[in-house]
Amino acid sequence: MKYFLIIGALLLSLTAFDQLQSEELGKWKIKHGAFDQAPQNSLDTLAEQYWDVFYTIFPHEKIDKYIVSLRLITDGVNGDLGGLNQLDASLKRWELDIDTADMNLNSRDSLHINEYLFTLVHEFGHLISLNIEQMKPTNDRYQNDKKGYLTSEGYARKGGYLDAFVKEFWTGKLMEDWTRVDELYNTNEWVDSIYQFYLNYPDNFVTDYAAENPEEDLAESWSFFIFKFKGRVSTETIKDRKMSFFYQYPELVAYRKHIRTNIHIYTHKLFDE
Ligand SMILES: [Zn+2]
């Protein structure tokens, strides 16, 4: 289960481990990108409005194939902003979570809109990198290095986005340092240590949340690729290289174009051109 928490600096004080209680407002089946039933009440209508925003902004191929459910949740403002949940081990059925307190569709506040659109882009980054085409389910509980990088979804398939991302950016001492932190059982110790890990590598991560693990790093870097990347490969810092990373994949460059074109319906103020 992946949750995008708070953009920017606030982050690691509020991790999933803090177990913020989210209330589930409702759950709707999605079939081939569309609501499976006609709205019966105002909550159904609201859910459909959220879905319309998501479906308008993002390319449909992976959504139609993999997203089978939309859930509206809330834990109040901040905390979890949204999430993308793997519904079973097949990696073919995914659920999109949206926190209605954090994504107020009536808001005209550009910072607020910026934050929730960033969250949606982040979750879409998980969808394209963690589905069955990209990951190989396994029963292994511990990583077998010969099989590659192991996440809770499975092994990153050779040649997939996450596999390439880890091979390029999560190597050597950085990987050793992170593995040591990742193996900590004590939550408080983990929170302190992962934040220290982030501080120890100031050139590496686009946000502090990105330092949590390679999957989050990819999703955060992907979001920066969508919002901040200026269309030319830069290798000045590792952060720049992470943003440029996605440029090597023509399909992701096409996704970027699609997203940037359609997101303009919701705001004109977000992009670094
Ligand atoms: Zn995430």
Boltz pocket constraint, residues with backbone or C-beta under 6 A from the ligand:
constraints:
  - pocket:
      binder: B
      contacts: [[A, 2], [A, 3], [A, 4], [A, 122], [A, 126], [A, 215], [A, 216], [A, 219]]
      max_distance: 6.0
